[in-house]
Amino acid sequence: MSRLIVVSNRVNPPPAPDQTDGEGSVGGLAMALAAALREYSGVWFGWSGKTTPTFTGQLSMQRVNGVTTATVDLEDGDYQEYYNGYANKTLWPLFHYRVDLTAYDRSFGEGYDRVNKRFAETLLPLIEPDDVIWVHDYHLIPMARELRRMGVTNRIGFFLHIPWPAHQLVVTLPRHRPLVEAMFDYDLIGFQTEENRHAFEGYVTTEVGGSAGPGQILSAFGKTTRAAVFPIGIDAADFARITDSPRARKVYDRMLAHSVFRKMVVGVDRLDYSKGLEERLVGFERFLHDNPDQRSQVMLLQIAPISRDEVEAYQDLRSRLDGLIGRINGAYAEMDFTPIRYVNRSYRRDELAGVYRAARVGLVTPLRDGMNLVAKEYVAAQDPNDPGVLILSRFAGAARQLTEALIINPNSPEEISDALSRALSMGPGERRQRWDSLNHTVQKQDVTSWRDEFVQALTHPAAAAPVAASKGVRIASVR
């Protein structure tokens, strides 16, 4: 039986299948990969999250809750240039359509290539002839190129968790062509939405004179690859189960007690400019202005764990949010009521499940998002007899699947305000009808479906034969 080797920037020790106390609702990659590795024996490889004065390439191997992890430390310079630099100051803002925040520095690109090469050199001794390798996200786009240069002929797939931007944005990146060419060393490239896949195909056919053929095959740079859509899901059955756990019920009861006589709106997002937090708050402010009779009857709970606080753009965002929330609360608070409750910390999955269930509205308003798993978690946590309403940005990948949500343009305060009014006044019959459809999608297109569809597409001989033939790659099977 072939092994599955998962490669990601960070390796987070996965919780046990029956464990309900793991954090990870904000960013579901760890939960998704843990589920994949429990199904297929193998190794999870990546950065330990620690730095060292000099890179040694020394691996730390552990067996955690049925998953073998292999981690390596990075040099301080690697961390600054590869992670804080090219990944978070260049690719992240660019891929989220924020050219104004994109930093171009030659040292960032050099660090990015250097770390990908070091990762490949460190991983190489672990690879067995029939292993299937699954690389994740924008940190590691050149990983397959480096492995191919070292003679690796195994099947290698890549999944991009964030959006792929329009052609006009990609070309603003210095050395964009080598970055895209590196993606053609993968046998399979997975995107969250058809829009992202089309954007990638548009770059290939327009910028480098490539071609698109049957079976989602793309040809360019003298190579071929397959680009397909695999929308990521959550472990929906498990999330619905932990909603009934003792801790989730306790949090649910506390939320109801604190919001007594009021309806709660909830937002849960990593503190990031792509999440539309400022636009969300301005929309909620507009709702309070437009609906004076409801001002004391509705509260917004915004959970926003701080991330990448070393990056100036995130520091600026945090300051702006603090000022905006202070302004809104100052204008609309009463002696016994504050309209916005704002917390900058992470919560356990079971605690968030209780919060979601207690909220009459889930407000998910990213300006650009690959998928957004919070939207799916909100749906999975609802009481079937009295579900809440999901308001979802049209720019989240999840909007392509969760069509029974109230879909809005997050740049419009009026649309956010109108959607809040409609959601808060929606009758139980319509709420149940919408939730039934949403929940069916979340349960059916879950993390297991995502995992199996990607691995099958990567290893299935009929689908992969043209790609394999172009590279002389041996086709392995995963069971």
N, C-alpha and C positions, 0 to 999 in steps of 0.2 A: 504494500500500500504506500502511495506517495505521501510525503509530508507537505504541509502548508507552512511556508515561512512568511510571516507578516513583518513588514518593515514600515515603521512610522517614526516621526521625529522624536516623540516621547513615548516611553513605555510606562504605563501605569499599572501596578499590580491589580489584576482583575478580582472582583469579589466572587465568592462562591455562588453557584447557581441559586441556592436557597437563601442567600444573604440579602437582607433588606436594609442594611444600614450604610450602603456605599454612597458617597457623594458622586455626582457625575451627571446630574440633569442638565447643567450648563455645559454643553459639549458632550455628545453621546458617543464619540468615537471609541473610547475605552470599553464601554459596555458592548458595543457592536463587535469589536475585534475579539474580546474575551469569548463571546458567543461563538464566533467562527473557530477559534482555536480549540474550544472544547469539542466541537464537532469533528474537526480534522486535527489529528495529532501534528505537532510541529513546534515552531519556535517563534516568539515575538521579539524582534530585534530593533534597537534604537538607542537614542541618547538617554542617559540616566537622569538628566536634569542637573548634574553636578559638573563643576569645572575643576581643572587641575592646571598647575603652572606649565606643564609640558605634556603634550599628547603622547600616550604610550600605546594605545590600541589594546589595552588589557581588557578582556571581557569579564563581566560579572554574570555568572549563570545562576538562576534560581528556579525553583519549582513552586509556583504560587497558585493554590486552589485549582490544580489540574492543568496549569498552563506553564510551559517552560519559557522563561524570559532571558534575554541576553542583552546586556546594556554596556555602554562604553561612555567614559567621561570625555568632555571636550576641553580644549585649551580656552583660557580666558579670551584670547583674540578670536578664536573660532566662534565663541558665544556672541561677541559683539558684532562681528562681520557677517556671519552666516545667519544667526537667529535674530538678534535685535536689528541687524542691518538689512541684508537682502530679503529675508523672509518677511519681517514685520514692518520695515520701512519702505520696501520697494514692491515686492509682489503682492502683499496683502492689500495695501491701499489701491494699487493699480487694478487688481482683479475685482475689487469692489467698487470700481468706477470713480475712485477718488484720486484723479491725476494731480489735483492740487496738493495732496498730502504725500505724493510719491517722491521718495528721495533716490537720486541716482548718484552712486559713488562707486568708482572702479574697485575700491578695496572690498566693498560689499560683494560684488560679483566674484572676485577672486576668492574670498572666504567661502562663498556658497559652493563653488566648484571644488575647493580644497576639502571641505567637510564631506561632500558627497563621495569624493574619491576615498577619503579615509574610512567612511562608513563601508564602502564597497570592499576595501582591503580587509577590514576587520570581519565583515560577514563572510567573505570568501571561504575560509576554512570550514565553516559550518554547513556549507551547501553540499548536499548529496546529489548524485546523478539524476534521480527522478523527482527531486523536490520541485514544487511549484511556488513561485515567489510572487507575493502581492504587496506592492509598494503603495503607500498612502500619502497623498496631499502635496501641496505646493513646495514644501521644504525639500522634497526629494525628487524633483523632476529629472535631474541627470543621473539618477541611480542606475537605471538600466544601461545607459551608455557606458558608465564606468565598469559595470559587471561584464558587459559584452567585450570591452577592451581587454579584460582579464581572461577571456576565453569561456565565459559562462554561456551555455546554450540552452539552459532550462527555459521553460515557459515563464515569462514575467509579465504581470499585469500591473496597471496603474489606475488608481481611483482618485479623482479630484473632488474633494469635499466642498470646495468653494466655487463660486462662479468662474467660468471662463469668459473674459471680456470680449467686447466687439473688436473686430479687426482694427478699426481706427485707433483704439486704445492700445492694443498690443504693440503696434508699430512705434509708439512713443517710448518703448523700453529699449535702451541701448543693448545691442547684441540680442535682439529678440529672435533672430533667425536661428542661432545655435541652440537657444533654449527649446524652440519648437522642434528642431531637428532631433534633439535628444529624446523627445517623446516617441519618435519613430523606431527607437530601439525596444519599445514595449510591443508585445504581441497583442495586447488589448488595452485600450484606454477607456475608462468609464467616467461618465458625466452624470450629474444629478438630473438634468432636464434636457429635453430636445433643443431648447433654445441655446443652451451651452454647447451642445454638440454641433449645432449649426454654425455657431460663432467660430468654433475651432475649424470646422470644415471650410468656412468662408475665408479664414486666414490662409489655409493650405492651398486652396484653389486660386485665390486672388493674389496673394503676396509672393508665393514661391512657385507658382505654376504647377501645383500638384493636381491630382485628379481624384474624383470620387467614383467608386465602382459598386457593383452589386454586393449585397451582404455587409454594407456599412464599411467597406474596405477603402482606405485612403492610401494613395501612393504619392510619395515625394522624396526628394533627397536620395533617390535610388533605392528606397526601402518601401515597405508596406506595413500597415498596421490596421487594426479594426477599432473604430470609435463607436461606442454604443451608450445607451442610457440605462442607468441602474439607480433609481431613486432610493436612498437609504431610509430605513424605517427604524422603529424602536422595538424593544422586546415588549410588545404590547400586552400580551397575556400576563407577563410578570408584573408590569406596571399596574395593570388593573388589580392584580392580586395584592400588591403591597398597599394599595389604597385602603384595603380592609385590615391592615395590620394595626396592632395596638398603638404604635407611635403615630401613624397616619391619622387614626381616629382621634387621638388626643390633640394633635395639631388642628384638625378639622373643628373640634369642639372649641378650642381656644380662639380660632379665627371667627367663628360664629359669635362667640361671646364678645369679642372686641369690636365686631361690626354690627352689634345688635341694633335693630331698627334701620340698618343701612345695607345697601347692596355693595359688594366688594368687586372691584375690577383689579386684575392682577397682571403684572408684567414681570417676566423672569428672563434676564439677559446678562451675559458677560458685558462689562462696561467697555463698549466699543462703539466707535463712530459709525460703523456699518449697521448698527441695530436700530437706528432711528429714535433714540431715546429723547433727544431734544424735540423732534417733531411730534413724538407721542405726548410729551408734556404740554406742548403748545396746543395740540388738539384737545387734550383734556381741559386745559384752561378755557378754550373756546366753548367746550361743552358746559362748563360752569357758568360762563358768561351768557350763553344762549338759553340756559335752563335754570333760571333763578329759583324756581319751585323745587328743584331737585338737589340744590347745592349741599344741603345738610343730610341728604339721603344716600349719597354715593361717595365712596372713598376709593382711592387708587393706592394699591400696595405695589411698589416697584422694588424688586430685588435685583441688585446689579453688582455682583462680585467684581472687585477691582482686578484688572489684568494689565500686563505690559506697562506697568507704572514707570518704567525707565524710559519709555518712549514719550517724547514731548507732546505729541498729538493727543495722547491719552491723558496726560496731566492737564492739558488745556480743556479737554472735554469734561473732566471731573470738576474743574472749577466752574465751567459754564453751567453744568447741571446743578451744582450747589446753589448758584445764584438764581437760576430759573425756579427751582423748587422753593427757595426762600421767598421769591416774589409772589408766586401763586399762593402759597400758604399764608403769606402776610395779607393778601388781598381777600381771601375767601374763608379763612379759618374763623371758627366761633370759639367761645370760651371753653366749650366741652368737645371740640371737634376740629381735626386737622384734615383737609381733603387729601393730602398726599403723605403717605408713609414710605420712607426711602431708607433702604438698608444696603450696605456694601459688604456683604459676606455671603459665603456659600452655605447651602443647607443640604442635608441628606436627602436621598431620593424619596424615602418614605415621608419625610416632613413636607417636601414639596408636593407630594401626592395629596396630602391633607389640605394644603393651601389651595391647590388647583380645584379640588372638589368643593371647597367653601366659596369659591369665587363665582359670581354670577356671569362674569365676562372675562375671557382670556384675551388680552390685548397684545398682539404680536405684529410689530410694525417695522421690520427691517427695511432699510433703504435698498439693500441688495444682500441676498443670502443664498447660499448654495441649496439648502433644504430648509432648515429650522425644525429641530426635533422638539423644542418646547411646545410648539403648536400641537404636535402629535401626542405628547405627554398630557397636555391639558385635556384633549379629547378622551384619552384612555382612562383618565382619573374621574370622569364625571359619573354622577348618580343616574342610572338609566331612567329612573322615574321622574327626576327633576334636574335635567342637565343644564349646564350653562351654555353660553353662546361664545363662539370663537370669532374674533375679528382679526383678519389676517391681511397683511400687505400683499399686493399683487406681485411684488418684487422678491418674495420668498419662493424658493423652489417648491415648497409645500403647497403653494396656491394652485399648482397644476394638478394636484391630487385631491386637495380638500376643498372642492368646489362649492360645498354647501355651507362653508364659512361665509361671513360677511366680508367680501373682498374689497379693500380700499386702497387708495393711493396715499401712502404715508406722508407725502409732501403737502397734502391738502388738510389744513386744520378743520375745514368745513366737513370734509368726508369723515374724518375721525369723529367729530362731534355728532354728525348725523347717525353714524353707525352705532355710537354709544347710546344715543336716544332710542334707536330701534331695538338694539339688543336688550336694553334694560326694561323696555316695555313689551317685549315679545312674550306671547302667551305660551303656556306649557305644551300645547299641541304642536305648534311650529318648532319649538325648541327640541322636542323629542324627535320630530321628523328629520330635522337637520342633523341632530346628533346621531341618529341611527345610520344615516348615510356616511357621515364622517367616521364613525367608529368602525363600520364595516371595512372602509378603506384602510384605516390604521391597523386593524387586526389582520387583514388579509395581506397587505403589503408591508410586512414587518421586517425586522432585522434578519430573520431566518430566510425569508424570501429573497431579500437583497443579497445575502451571502451566497445562497445556493445558485442564484441566477448568475452572479459574477463568476464564481468558481467554475460553474458548468460552461459558461461562455469561454473562459480561459483555457479549459482543458478539453472541450468537446472537439473531436477530430474533424467533423464535417464543417463546423463553423470556423475552426482555426487553421484548416489545412492550407489555404492560400498564404496566410501569414507565415506559418511554419516553413513552407516551401521556399519562401523568399529569403529565409535566414539560415536554413539548414538546422532548424531547431527540432529536437526530439520532443514528441508529444507525450506528456505523462498524463496519468489519470489520478483523480482524487476520489476516494470513496468515503 
